[in-house]
Amino acid sequence: MDGIYLVAKDFDKMDLASIQLMLWRTGDYFNDKENFTKAIPWYSHTLSTMTMTAEGQQNTLILARKLALCYAKGDDYVAACTCLENAISAINKGPYARDYLWLIQWSIQSGDNPTKTASFVDKLVLAQDFKPTMFTDVLDYLYTHGKRCQLIVHILKHIVLQNTKERIKDSDQESLLKCKTLFIKQLIFALRCIIYVKTTVYEEILKEESSQIKYLNFRSISNYIRRVCQIIGRNRDYLCTCSQDKVFMNHIEWMKGTVWNLGLYCLSVGKMIEGTRLFCVLNKLTSIFESMDQCTQEQRLIHVFMALCSKSLGLQKECIRNDVQTLKKHYDQLPECIKTLVGLFEIEFHVCQGQFDTAIETFNVYLNLESHSFVVLERMICIVIQSDQCPQKIAFQLLKSFQRLSKLAQQTIDVYARWTRMIISTALAYDQSEAFDCLEWMMNQGLYQKHNYPQNELYYLIVVTWNEGITCYFGSHKLKGEAWCRCSFNLLNCYRQENKAHLKEQMDKAYRMFSTQKETKTDA
């Protein structure tokens, strides 16, 4: 049978047709039994005799498809492509789009150069029975078998161009709706393919345990999804209809989940700008589908909160106002811990705008929450007082309120001592009477008397109270001077350093001298 084509010209047409039919049916028999290996030679012999006659050429493409499919089912994708390509070039009648879909699939599976596969895509679009839905099939091949991303970019160009053509061509609303929905689905599916190939597939090829996520271009991903959001946002009138499309909503849920995970990854590795971009996109995406009941209110608030966090980490303080306002509208639905964090970001915004009075009001609101976080309150104060524009009065008011907080005294002695020093020094710079009031509050708490109170912090308090006392004596404010010096001596009693005795001797001597001088002046 291998050489039958050599004597095919010696047969008359009827005999040759009978031989071809016998060979074809034998191939069909094995094909139906799924014995593709045995079907291949029978189809191959039939195909070799068909090219001898004009009548045979009419069936060449039909038989070539069967032979190519047998090669493909036997995982010989190169032979499958070659067989079908040769048949297409041998006939005058144009092939169907289905033929090019097979060629694209087998080309991807065989690992062909993307340029060759791209040429099949170009021919697919020109086929008479081509439909835009076929791009979804191509993307599915890439997702299942693809190992490179170059071809996806080429397909995206065709998808965008085809969408433009369809919008111009279709005038009725139903056709336009289908066109829009398909376009968005294909845009998202293309992104799924790219991320899948660049992570999961690359990891399998390279056989590396480390994740390939770090090599993704997060900025490009966020820009791409933002563009998809813009396209969706311009066509909100058809979103309700889209919600009934399970494939469409599956793509949307995938996109939201992927952006969330990539955003968390970026923040975890210090890519603050990229993380900010991704969470801002997620916030935008969630807001678009908010009315479709695909996202619970709790999820929506979490997305807004994460966008807020990422903007703060990304130093975009001026951009957080809208997110803060959104969360405050649903304030009662927020957990107490989240309420405090929202306040933190709100204070950041007010400080950036120079609204320090409003910042204090916000601080006091969160100060009164039952479950406020001490660490967050610390951060709130630092945000305000570390600003170069912060007035002394504002800084003092914040610190005084903080000193009265019972939780401050419940912290470690080092934390308490550090904040006490800051409170007293700020108060002294603002107003002496207020400073003495803060000092008395601290001394009434008695924590400075503890054995483990930091001695350097205690020494600082001894020195500043002593200096204030002496200053008052110089300023002819004897009673105030005595009060400050008395506090200094009380603090000195709890001082436990080697120089305590020498320090006390000097202070006693100076105090006697000043008090004697004042009494002498008074008698005179």
Secondary structure, DSSP 8 states (H G I E B T S, - for coil): -TTGGGSGGGS-HHHHHHHHHHHHHHHHHHHHTT-HHHHHHHHHHHHHHHTTSHHHHHTHHHHHHHHHHHHHHTT-HHHHHHHHHHHHHH-SS---HHHHHHHHHHHHHTT--HHHHHHHHHHHHHSTT--TTHHHHHHHHHHHH---SHHHHHHHHHHHHHHHHHHHH--SHHHHHHHHHHHHHHHHHHHHHHHHIIIIIHHHHHT-SS-SGGGS-HHHHHHHHHHHHHHHHTTGGGHHHHTT-HHHHHHHHHHHHHHHHHHHHHHHTT-HHHHHHHHHHHHHHHHHTGGGTSS-HHHHHHHHHHHHHHHHHTT-GGG-HHHHHHHHHTGGGS-HHHHHHHHHHHHHHHHHTT-HHHHHHHHHHHHT-TT--HHHHHHHHHHHHTSTT--HHHHHHHHHHHHT-HHHHTS-HHHHHHHHHHHHHHHHHH-HHHHHHHHHHHHHHTGGGSTTS-HHHHHHHHHHHHHHHHHHHHTT-HHHHHHHHHHHHHHHHT--STTHHHHHHHHHHHHHHHHHHHHHHHH-
